[in-house]
Amino acid sequence: MRKTKIVLAVLLVAAFFIFAAGSGESSTTDQGSGTANTETKGNDSIGKYSVVIDSCRLASDYAGKPVVIVKYQFTNVSDDNPTAFYIAFDDNVYQNGVGLNGAYVLDDNANYSADNQTKAIKKGASIDVEVAYELNDTTSEIEVEVEELFSFSDNKLIKKFSIAN
């Protein structure tokens, strides 16, 4: 039984690499800059969805540590069932090339609400989504990357923000 599981796992990994190597799509990059609390634009369709990395602003987490809240505009342009942002996209934020952890911000702090990350929206609907990330420092720029969560494509949206005070 154990040998069967190992063989199955090896076959799945091999299949993944075959499909990933055959994708051949290039990445899409949209780089803009602005200061925190200043709206900057960049949008693109990624797979079955459309996302705009809209803006970012500084805030504090529950312990008073600095965080950046990135605002996205998510539109479902697929023919699939209703989908939520956190199911459609893999969003990452980097500072000096180091990934930032997600942050827990109280809902009443900085008018932040994480609720829209999990709300499913139907085809043609749009919703603003905010995601908070712990900062390593409050002076270095951040780089936001968004790509489709379940895809073999290399397409991603990239946008940089200056957050210096």
MIMAR-556977 format. One line per field, with one value per residue (C-alpha): residue number from 0; residue in one letter; chain; x, y, z. Coordinates in steps of 0.02 Angstrom, whole numbers, plus 50000, padded with zeros to 5 digits. Layout:
N
lodo	c(NUM,...)
vexfi	c(A,...)
marfi	c(A,...)
x	c(X,...)
y	c(Y,...)
z	c(Z,...)
This chain:
165
lodo	c(0,1,2,3,4,5,6,7,8,9,10,11,12,13,14,15,16,17,18,19,20,21,22,23,24,25,26,27,28,29,30,31,32,33,34,35,36,37,38,39,40,41,42,43,44,45,46,47,48,49,50,51,52,53,54,55,56,57,58,59,60,61,62,63,64,65,66,67,68,69,70,71,72,73,74,75,76,77,78,79,80,81,82,83,84,85,86,87,88,89,90,91,92,93,94,95,96,97,98,99,100,101,102,103,104,105,106,107,108,109,110,111,112,113,114,115,116,117,118,119,120,121,122,123,124,125,126,127,128,129,130,131,132,133,134,135,136,137,138,139,140,141,142,143,144,145,146,147,148,149,150,151,152,153,154,155,156,157,158,159,160,161,162,163,164)
vexfi	c(M,R,K,T,K,I,V,L,A,V,L,L,V,A,A,F,F,I,F,A,A,G,S,G,E,S,S,T,T,D,Q,G,S,G,T,A,N,T,E,T,K,G,N,D,S,I,G,K,Y,S,V,V,I,D,S,C,R,L,A,S,D,Y,A,G,K,P,V,V,I,V,K,Y,Q,F,T,N,V,S,D,D,N,P,T,A,F,Y,I,A,F,D,D,N,V,Y,Q,N,G,V,G,L,N,G,A,Y,V,L,D,D,N,A,N,Y,S,A,D,N,Q,T,K,A,I,K,K,G,A,S,I,D,V,E,V,A,Y,E,L,N,D,T,T,S,E,I,E,V,E,V,E,E,L,F,S,F,S,D,N,K,L,I,K,K,F,S,I,A,N)
marfi	c(A,A,A,A,A,A,A,A,A,A,A,A,A,A,A,A,A,A,A,A,A,A,A,A,A,A,A,A,A,A,A,A,A,A,A,A,A,A,A,A,A,A,A,A,A,A,A,A,A,A,A,A,A,A,A,A,A,A,A,A,A,A,A,A,A,A,A,A,A,A,A,A,A,A,A,A,A,A,A,A,A,A,A,A,A,A,A,A,A,A,A,A,A,A,A,A,A,A,A,A,A,A,A,A,A,A,A,A,A,A,A,A,A,A,A,A,A,A,A,A,A,A,A,A,A,A,A,A,A,A,A,A,A,A,A,A,A,A,A,A,A,A,A,A,A,A,A,A,A,A,A,A,A,A,A,A,A,A,A,A,A,A,A,A,A)
x	c(50000,50141,50231,50071,50059,50240,50221,50062,50150,50297,50178,50084,50246,50306,50140,50152,50325,50272,50124,50224,50364,50241,50153,50276,50178,50269,50236,50148,50224,50148,50260,50200,50256,50176,50182,50077,49899,49920,49818,49914,49842,49887,49767,49767,49670,49752,49676,49489,49493,49538,49629,49688,49825,49746,49836,49920,49919,50011,49924,49962,49920,49838,50006,50050,50176,50180,50083,50041,49864,49855,49691,49643,49493,49438,49321,49258,49259,49250,49106,49138,49043,49058,49237,49321,49484,49579,49530,49568,49737,49903,49953,50127,50212,50401,50513,50698,50663,50596,50415,50302,50188,50002,49950,49804,49726,49573,49422,49402,49587,49617,49445,49514,49405,49471,49294,49295,49441,49322,49163,49121,49068,48975,49028,49037,49037,49178,49230,49366,49479,49605,49747,49867,50051,50179,50318,50502,50534,50438,50558,50593,50475,50361,50330,50157,50140,49975,49953,49814,49814,49779,49868,50018,50040,50183,50071,50075,50042,50181,50172,50292,50248,50357,50301,50433,50364)
y	c(50000,50119,50084,50126,50295,50334,50289,50395,50544,50530,50523,50678,50775,50722,50774,50944,50977,50923,51043,51184,51169,51174,51333,51454,51611,51768,51874,52041,52181,52348,52452,52612,52710,52826,52863,52776,52843,52900,52806,52726,52623,52461,52329,52170,52012,51863,51702,51709,51863,52046,52134,52312,52345,52509,52589,52562,52649,52633,52576,52481,52303,52250,52266,52436,52371,52453,52371,52416,52390,52356,52390,52283,52295,52118,52080,51907,51895,51705,51592,51490,51489,51639,51657,51749,51848,51731,51581,51667,51748,51720,51893,51927,52085,52104,52231,52228,52061,51981,51922,52007,51908,51940,52054,52052,52224,52260,52306,52476,52518,52626,52582,52414,52264,52096,52031,52061,51940,51794,51859,51764,51871,51820,51849,52034,52090,52190,52216,52315,52201,52256,52147,52196,52145,52167,52287,52254,52442,52601,52675,52543,52528,52378,52270,52191,52035,51952,51793,51669,51542,51384,51404,51342,51515,51631,51784,51902,52083,52178,52353,52451,52581,52702,52706,52824,52950)
z	c(50000,50044,49879,49784,49872,49834,49649,49638,49719,49598,49449,49509,49531,49358,49281,49366,49294,49119,49120,49200,49072,48928,48983,48899,48945,48992,49144,49138,49240,49281,49391,49467,49615,49738,49922,50053,50056,49875,49747,49605,49464,49378,49315,49216,49185,49265,49203,49233,49343,49340,49480,49507,49635,49684,49830,49997,50165,50328,50488,50648,50696,50859,50950,50876,50749,50577,50436,50258,50197,50010,49922,49773,49656,49611,49466,49421,49231,49225,49179,49336,49497,49613,49675,49819,49808,49924,49815,49649,49687,49771,49835,49903,49962,49972,50056,50008,49923,50082,50090,50217,50332,50340,50482,50601,50610,50715,50609,50691,50670,50516,50447,50396,50357,50297,50264,50076,50052,50080,49995,49837,49690,49532,49353,49313,49494,49574,49753,49844,49947,50079,50143,50283,50289,50429,50378,50408,50411,50372,50244,50109,49961,49944,49792,49773,49666,49619,49518,49491,49633,49533,49367,49272,49195,49243,49219,49367,49407,49495,49568,49679,49810,49906,50088,50162,50285)
